[in-house]
Amino acid sequence: MLTRAFGHKRGRAIAVRLLMLAMISVTVPACSTFSDWFGKKDDVLPDQPADKLYNEGLYLLNQKREPKEAVKKFEEVDRQHPYSEWARKSLIMLAYAQYEARDYDECINSAKRYVSLHPGSPDAAYAQYLIGAAYFDQIPDITRDQGATDRAMQALDEVVRKYPTTEYAASAKKKLEVARDQLAGKEMAVGRYYLEKKDFTGAINRFKVVVTQYQTTRHVEEALMRLTESYMALGIVAEAQTAAAVLGHNFPDSPWYKNAYSLVKSGGKEPHENQGSWISRAFKKVGLG
């Protein structure tokens, strides 16, 4: 009603004066502050027992499957009880909770911190594995940059190298094979592109990477056939014969060998391995030839 009688400005002024008078007339306890009238800041909770916070985090993680809430509990242990044994245990669980929450960057940071602070701990192997797994889960498709794949392989290889007798080494090896297959697939995709453009030298360089670095992947059979195709197109028949022969020797039932054999035969030749060829040496090096 005041704003209607005297206008908006006068109404606001009266309201302010009334508020000030009310504040003056009220007896304020000595311990009160101005913030009591306009809302207190969040009270700082007293420190809680480390084991209570830790077990609450485990419950949220294992029972209710709320990894983001579990993260908060494990972070509180580290904040309230630094340098304690509970803080050490919470740090590895924090990394795991962050992994479960798919917060991969934070998981990697926490796991790296654990390995740095507690390299001799029995859980150091698991922390290193979490680093590799977090990178591994971010591997993109073969059309995109494979930086995450490289980082995953480095981290997982460290698990195998530093902790070969742990249960995590076996899982790391399996992930490594998948990561290698991914990188080989990338090389194959680029090689096929060059092949379509009739850039046979560029294609050979890509297929050579697969044959020399990723022999245990599923892509090596096609790589040998594509090498046969590229060398035949360039008129380097001896290398084409060797690629076809190595393919037939190691993968005699492969449909790729049938294609390679037909290509060599179309030039009036038979698959024949030249022992001095880089292809032959590459396979003998790893005992596949």
C-alpha positions as a Markdown table, in Angstrom:
| # | Residue | x | y | z |
|---|---|---|---|---|
| 1 | Met | 0.0 | 0.0 | 0.0 |
| 2 | Leu | 2.9 | 2.4 | 0.7 |
| 3 | Thr | 4.3 | 2.1 | -2.8 |
| 4 | Arg | 0.9 | 2.9 | -4.3 |
| 5 | Ala | 0.4 | 6.0 | -2.0 |
| 6 | Phe | 3.8 | 7.6 | -2.3 |
| 7 | Gly | 5.4 | 6.1 | -5.3 |
| 8 | His | 8.0 | 3.3 | -5.7 |
| 9 | Lys | 11.0 | 5.3 | -4.6 |
| 10 | Arg | 9.4 | 6.7 | -1.4 |
| 11 | Gly | 8.1 | 3.2 | -0.6 |
| 12 | Arg | 11.5 | 1.7 | -0.8 |
| 13 | Ala | 13.0 | 4.4 | 1.4 |
| 14 | Ile | 10.4 | 3.9 | 4.1 |
| 15 | Ala | 11.0 | 0.2 | 4.0 |
| 16 | Val | 14.7 | 0.6 | 4.5 |
| 17 | Arg | 14.2 | 3.0 | 7.4 |
| 18 | Leu | 11.8 | 0.6 | 9.1 |
| 19 | Leu | 14.3 | -2.2 | 8.7 |
| 20 | Met | 17.1 | -0.1 | 10.2 |
| 21 | Leu | 14.9 | 0.9 | 13.2 |
| 22 | Ala | 13.9 | -2.7 | 13.8 |
| 23 | Met | 17.6 | -3.7 | 13.8 |
| 24 | Ile | 18.5 | -0.9 | 16.3 |
| 25 | Ser | 15.6 | -1.6 | 18.6 |
| 26 | Val | 16.3 | -5.3 | 19.0 |
| 27 | Thr | 18.7 | -6.3 | 21.7 |
| 28 | Val | 21.4 | -8.2 | 19.9 |
| 29 | Pro | 23.5 | -10.7 | 21.9 |
| 30 | Ala | 27.1 | -9.8 | 22.2 |
| 31 | Cys | 28.2 | -12.9 | 20.2 |
| 32 | Ser | 25.9 | -12.1 | 17.2 |
| 33 | Thr | 27.3 | -10.7 | 14.0 |
| 34 | Phe | 25.9 | -8.9 | 11.0 |
| 35 | Ser | 26.0 | -12.2 | 9.1 |
| 36 | Asp | 23.4 | -13.6 | 11.6 |
| 37 | Trp | 20.8 | -11.4 | 10.0 |
| 38 | Phe | 21.6 | -12.1 | 6.4 |
| 39 | Gly | 22.5 | -15.7 | 6.5 |
| 40 | Lys | 25.4 | -17.5 | 8.0 |
| 41 | Lys | 28.2 | -19.1 | 6.1 |
| 42 | Asp | 28.2 | -22.8 | 6.1 |
| 43 | Asp | 29.4 | -24.0 | 9.4 |
| 44 | Val | 32.7 | -25.8 | 9.3 |
| 45 | Leu | 32.1 | -29.4 | 10.4 |
| 46 | Pro | 34.4 | -30.8 | 13.0 |
| 47 | Asp | 36.9 | -33.4 | 11.9 |
| 48 | Gln | 35.4 | -36.9 | 11.7 |
| 49 | Pro | 37.2 | -40.1 | 12.5 |
| 50 | Ala | 39.3 | -41.3 | 9.6 |
| 51 | Asp | 38.0 | -44.8 | 9.7 |
| 52 | Lys | 34.4 | -43.6 | 9.7 |
| 53 | Leu | 34.9 | -41.5 | 6.6 |
| 54 | Tyr | 36.8 | -44.3 | 4.9 |
| 55 | Asn | 34.1 | -46.9 | 5.6 |
| 56 | Glu | 31.4 | -44.5 | 4.5 |
| 57 | Gly | 33.3 | -44.2 | 1.2 |
| 58 | Leu | 33.5 | -47.9 | 0.8 |
| 59 | Tyr | 29.8 | -48.3 | 1.5 |
| 60 | Leu | 28.9 | -45.7 | -1.1 |
| 61 | Leu | 31.2 | -47.3 | -3.6 |
| 62 | Asn | 30.4 | -50.9 | -3.0 |
| 63 | Gln | 26.8 | -51.0 | -1.9 |
| 64 | Lys | 25.0 | -47.9 | -3.3 |
| 65 | Arg | 27.3 | -47.6 | -6.3 |
| 66 | Glu | 27.6 | -43.9 | -5.9 |
| 67 | Pro | 31.3 | -43.3 | -6.9 |
| 68 | Lys | 31.1 | -39.5 | -7.0 |
| 69 | Glu | 29.8 | -39.4 | -3.4 |
| 70 | Ala | 32.5 | -41.9 | -2.4 |
| 71 | Val | 35.1 | -39.6 | -3.9 |
| 72 | Lys | 34.1 | -36.9 | -1.4 |
| 73 | Lys | 34.5 | -39.2 | 1.5 |
| 74 | Phe | 38.0 | -40.3 | 0.5 |
| 75 | Glu | 39.0 | -36.7 | -0.2 |
| 76 | Glu | 37.9 | -35.8 | 3.3 |
| 77 | Val | 40.1 | -38.4 | 4.8 |
| 78 | Asp | 43.1 | -36.9 | 3.0 |
| 79 | Arg | 42.1 | -33.4 | 4.0 |
| 80 | Gln | 41.3 | -34.1 | 7.7 |
| 81 | His | 43.9 | -36.8 | 8.4 |
| 82 | Pro | 46.9 | -36.2 | 6.1 |
| 83 | Tyr | 50.0 | -38.4 | 6.4 |
| 84 | Ser | 48.0 | -41.0 | 8.2 |
| 85 | Glu | 47.7 | -44.7 | 7.2 |
| 86 | Trp | 44.0 | -44.0 | 6.5 |
| 87 | Ala | 45.0 | -41.2 | 4.1 |
| 88 | Arg | 47.2 | -43.7 | 2.2 |
| 89 | Lys | 44.4 | -46.2 | 2.0 |
| 90 | Ser | 41.9 | -43.5 | 1.0 |
| 91 | Leu | 44.2 | -42.3 | -1.8 |
| 92 | Ile | 44.1 | -45.5 | -3.7 |
| 93 | Met | 40.4 | -45.9 | -3.2 |
| 94 | Leu | 40.0 | -42.3 | -4.3 |
| 95 | Ala | 41.7 | -43.2 | -7.6 |
| 96 | Tyr | 39.4 | -46.2 | -8.0 |
| 97 | Ala | 36.3 | -44.2 | -7.2 |
| 98 | Gln | 37.3 | -41.6 | -9.7 |
| 99 | Tyr | 37.8 | -44.3 | -12.3 |
| 100 | Glu | 34.4 | -45.7 | -11.6 |
| 101 | Ala | 32.9 | -42.3 | -11.9 |
| 102 | Arg | 34.7 | -42.0 | -15.3 |
| 103 | Asp | 36.6 | -39.0 | -14.1 |
| 104 | Tyr | 39.7 | -40.3 | -15.8 |
| 105 | Asp | 41.9 | -37.3 | -15.6 |
| 106 | Glu | 41.4 | -37.1 | -11.8 |
| 107 | Cys | 41.9 | -40.8 | -11.5 |
| 108 | Ile | 45.2 | -40.6 | -13.3 |
| 109 | Asn | 46.4 | -37.7 | -11.1 |
| 110 | Ser | 45.4 | -39.5 | -7.9 |
| 111 | Ala | 47.0 | -42.8 | -9.0 |
| 112 | Lys | 50.2 | -41.0 | -10.1 |
| 113 | Arg | 50.3 | -39.3 | -6.7 |
| 114 | Tyr | 49.9 | -42.6 | -5.0 |
| 115 | Val | 52.8 | -44.2 | -6.9 |
| 116 | Ser | 54.9 | -41.2 | -6.2 |
| 117 | Leu | 54.2 | -41.1 | -2.4 |
| 118 | His | 54.0 | -44.9 | -1.8 |
| 119 | Pro | 56.2 | -46.7 | -4.5 |
| 120 | Gly | 56.9 | -49.6 | -2.1 |
| 121 | Ser | 53.3 | -50.2 | -1.2 |
| 122 | Pro | 51.6 | -53.4 | -2.2 |
| 123 | Asp | 48.9 | -51.2 | -3.8 |
| 124 | Ala | 51.4 | -49.4 | -6.0 |
| 125 | Ala | 50.9 | -52.0 | -8.8 |
| 126 | Tyr | 47.2 | -51.4 | -8.7 |
| 127 | Ala | 47.7 | -47.6 | -8.8 |
| 128 | Gln | 49.9 | -48.0 | -11.9 |
| 129 | Tyr | 47.3 | -50.3 | -13.5 |
| 130 | Leu | 44.6 | -47.7 | -12.9 |
| 131 | Ile | 46.7 | -45.2 | -14.8 |
| 132 | Gly | 46.9 | -47.5 | -17.7 |
| 133 | Ala | 43.2 | -48.5 | -17.5 |
| 134 | Ala | 42.1 | -44.8 | -17.4 |
| 135 | Tyr | 44.1 | -44.0 | -20.5 |
| 136 | Phe | 42.9 | -47.3 | -22.1 |
| 137 | Asp | 39.2 | -46.4 | -21.6 |
| 138 | Gln | 39.8 | -43.1 | -23.5 |
| 139 | Ile | 41.2 | -44.8 | -26.6 |
| 140 | Pro | 39.4 | -43.2 | -29.6 |
| 141 | Asp | 38.5 | -44.8 | -32.9 |
| 142 | Ile | 41.2 | -45.3 | -35.5 |
| 143 | Thr | 40.2 | -42.2 | -37.4 |
| 144 | Arg | 41.4 | -39.9 | -34.6 |
| 145 | Asp | 44.7 | -39.1 | -32.9 |
| 146 | Gln | 46.0 | -42.0 | -31.0 |
| 147 | Gly | 47.8 | -40.1 | -28.2 |
| 148 | Ala | 45.7 | -41.8 | -25.5 |
| 149 | Thr | 46.6 | -45.2 | -27.0 |
| 150 | Asp | 50.3 | -44.5 | -26.8 |
| 151 | Arg | 50.0 | -43.3 | -23.2 |
| 152 | Ala | 47.9 | -46.3 | -22.3 |
| 153 | Met | 50.5 | -48.6 | -23.7 |
| 154 | Gln | 53.3 | -46.9 | -21.8 |
| 155 | Ala | 51.4 | -47.1 | -18.5 |
| 156 | Leu | 50.3 | -50.7 | -19.0 |
| 157 | Asp | 53.8 | -51.8 | -20.1 |
| 158 | Glu | 55.1 | -50.4 | -16.8 |
| 159 | Val | 52.7 | -52.6 | -15.0 |
| 160 | Val | 54.0 | -55.7 | -16.8 |
| 161 | Arg | 57.7 | -54.6 | -16.4 |
| 162 | Lys | 57.6 | -53.5 | -12.7 |
| 163 | Tyr | 55.0 | -55.9 | -11.3 |
| 164 | Pro | 55.2 | -59.0 | -13.5 |
| 165 | Thr | 54.0 | -61.4 | -10.8 |
| 166 | Thr | 50.9 | -59.4 | -9.8 |
| 167 | Glu | 47.4 | -60.2 | -10.9 |
| 168 | Tyr | 47.3 | -56.8 | -12.7 |
| 169 | Ala | 50.1 | -57.8 | -15.1 |
| 170 | Ala | 47.9 | -60.4 | -16.8 |
| 171 | Ser | 45.1 | -57.9 | -17.3 |
| 172 | Ala | 47.6 | -55.3 | -18.5 |
| 173 | Lys | 48.9 | -57.7 | -21.1 |
| 174 | Lys | 45.4 | -58.2 | -22.5 |
| 175 | Lys | 44.8 | -54.5 | -22.7 |
| 176 | Leu | 48.2 | -54.0 | -24.4 |
| 177 | Glu | 47.2 | -56.4 | -27.1 |
| 178 | Val | 44.0 | -54.5 | -27.8 |
| 179 | Ala | 46.0 | -51.2 | -27.8 |
| 180 | Arg | 48.5 | -52.6 | -30.2 |
| 181 | Asp | 45.7 | -53.8 | -32.4 |
| 182 | Gln | 44.3 | -50.2 | -32.4 |
| 183 | Leu | 47.6 | -48.7 | -33.4 |
| 184 | Ala | 48.0 | -51.3 | -36.1 |
| 185 | Gly | 44.5 | -50.5 | -37.4 |
| 186 | Lys | 45.4 | -46.8 | -37.6 |
| 187 | Glu | 48.5 | -47.6 | -39.7 |
| 188 | Met | 46.4 | -49.9 | -41.9 |
| 189 | Ala | 43.8 | -47.2 | -42.5 |
| 190 | Val | 46.4 | -44.7 | -43.6 |
| 191 | Gly | 48.2 | -47.3 | -45.7 |
| 192 | Arg | 44.9 | -48.1 | -47.5 |
| 193 | Tyr | 44.4 | -44.4 | -48.2 |
| 194 | Tyr | 47.8 | -44.1 | -49.8 |
| 195 | Leu | 47.1 | -47.3 | -51.8 |
| 196 | Glu | 43.9 | -45.8 | -53.2 |
| 197 | Lys | 45.9 | -42.6 | -54.1 |
| 198 | Lys | 48.4 | -44.9 | -55.9 |
| 199 | Asp | 51.1 | -43.6 | -53.5 |
| 200 | Phe | 52.6 | -47.0 | -53.3 |
| 201 | Thr | 55.8 | -45.9 | -51.4 |
| 202 | Gly | 53.7 | -44.2 | -48.8 |
| 203 | Ala | 51.5 | -47.3 | -48.4 |
| 204 | Ile | 54.5 | -49.6 | -48.1 |
| 205 | Asn | 55.9 | -47.4 | -45.3 |
| 206 | Arg | 52.7 | -47.8 | -43.3 |
| 207 | Phe | 52.3 | -51.5 | -43.9 |
| 208 | Lys | 55.9 | -52.0 | -43.0 |
| 209 | Val | 55.2 | -50.5 | -39.5 |
| 210 | Val | 52.5 | -53.1 | -39.0 |
| 211 | Val | 54.8 | -56.0 | -40.0 |
| 212 | Thr | 57.7 | -54.9 | -37.9 |
| 213 | Gln | 56.0 | -53.5 | -34.8 |
| 214 | Tyr | 52.6 | -55.2 | -34.6 |
| 215 | Gln | 53.1 | -58.7 | -35.9 |
| 216 | Thr | 51.0 | -60.2 | -33.2 |
| 217 | Thr | 47.9 | -58.2 | -34.2 |
| 218 | Arg | 45.1 | -59.4 | -36.5 |
| 219 | His | 46.2 | -56.8 | -39.1 |
| 220 | Val | 49.5 | -58.4 | -40.0 |
| 221 | Glu | 47.9 | -60.8 | -42.6 |
| 222 | Glu | 46.3 | -58.0 | -44.5 |
| 223 | Ala | 49.5 | -55.9 | -44.2 |
| 224 | Leu | 51.5 | -58.7 | -46.0 |
| 225 | Met | 48.9 | -58.9 | -48.7 |
| 226 | Arg | 48.9 | -55.1 | -49.2 |
| 227 | Leu | 52.7 | -55.2 | -49.4 |
| 228 | Thr | 52.4 | -57.8 | -52.1 |
| 229 | Glu | 50.0 | -55.6 | -53.9 |
| 230 | Ser | 52.1 | -52.4 | -53.6 |
| 231 | Tyr | 55.4 | -54.1 | -54.6 |
| 232 | Met | 53.7 | -55.7 | -57.6 |
| 233 | Ala | 52.4 | -52.2 | -58.6 |
| 234 | Leu | 55.9 | -50.8 | -58.4 |
| 235 | Gly | 57.4 | -53.7 | -60.3 |
| 236 | Ile | 59.5 | -54.8 | -57.3 |
| 237 | Val | 58.5 | -58.4 | -57.9 |
| 238 | Ala | 61.1 | -60.1 | -55.6 |
| 239 | Glu | 59.7 | -58.2 | -52.5 |
| 240 | Ala | 56.2 | -59.0 | -53.6 |
| 241 | Gln | 57.1 | -62.7 | -53.8 |
| 242 | Thr | 58.6 | -62.6 | -50.4 |
| 243 | Ala | 55.6 | -60.9 | -48.8 |
| 244 | Ala | 53.3 | -63.5 | -50.3 |
| 245 | Ala | 55.6 | -66.4 | -49.3 |
| 246 | Val | 55.9 | -65.2 | -45.7 |
| 247 | Leu | 52.1 | -64.7 | -45.6 |
| 248 | Gly | 51.6 | -68.3 | -46.9 |
| 249 | His | 54.1 | -69.8 | -44.5 |
| 250 | Asn | 52.8 | -68.2 | -41.4 |
| 251 | Phe | 49.1 | -68.0 | -42.3 |
| 252 | Pro | 48.4 | -70.7 | -44.9 |
| 253 | Asp | 44.7 | -70.7 | -44.4 |
| 254 | Ser | 44.3 | -67.0 | -44.5 |
| 255 | Pro | 42.0 | -65.6 | -47.2 |
| 256 | Trp | 44.6 | -62.8 | -47.6 |
| 257 | Tyr | 47.1 | -65.3 | -48.7 |
| 258 | Lys | 44.8 | -66.4 | -51.5 |
| 259 | Asn | 44.7 | -62.8 | -52.7 |
| 260 | Ala | 48.4 | -62.4 | -52.5 |
| 261 | Tyr | 49.1 | -65.7 | -54.3 |
| 262 | Ser | 46.8 | -64.6 | -57.1 |
| 263 | Leu | 48.6 | -61.3 | -57.4 |
| 264 | Val | 52.0 | -62.9 | -57.8 |
| 265 | Lys | 50.7 | -65.5 | -60.2 |
| 266 | Ser | 49.1 | -62.7 | -62.3 |
| 267 | Gly | 52.7 | -61.5 | -62.9 |
| 268 | Gly | 53.8 | -65.0 | -64.0 |
| 269 | Lys | 55.6 | -65.7 | -60.7 |
| 270 | Glu | 55.3 | -67.9 | -57.6 |
| 271 | Pro | 55.6 | -66.8 | -54.0 |
| 272 | His | 59.2 | -67.2 | -53.1 |
| 273 | Glu | 61.0 | -66.0 | -49.9 |
| 274 | Asn | 64.1 | -63.9 | -50.3 |
| 275 | Gln | 66.0 | -64.5 | -47.1 |
| 276 | Gly | 67.7 | -61.1 | -47.5 |
| 277 | Ser | 64.4 | -59.2 | -47.6 |
| 278 | Trp | 63.5 | -57.0 | -44.6 |
| 279 | Ile | 60.2 | -58.9 | -44.5 |
| 280 | Ser | 61.9 | -62.2 | -44.0 |
| 281 | Arg | 64.2 | -60.7 | -41.4 |
| 282 | Ala | 61.4 | -59.1 | -39.5 |
| 283 | Phe | 59.5 | -62.4 | -39.1 |
| 284 | Lys | 62.6 | -64.4 | -38.2 |
| 285 | Lys | 63.4 | -61.8 | -35.5 |
| 286 | Val | 60.4 | -62.7 | -33.5 |
| 287 | Gly | 60.4 | -66.4 | -34.4 |
| 288 | Leu | 57.4 | -66.4 | -36.6 |
| 289 | Gly | 59.1 | -67.2 | -39.8 |
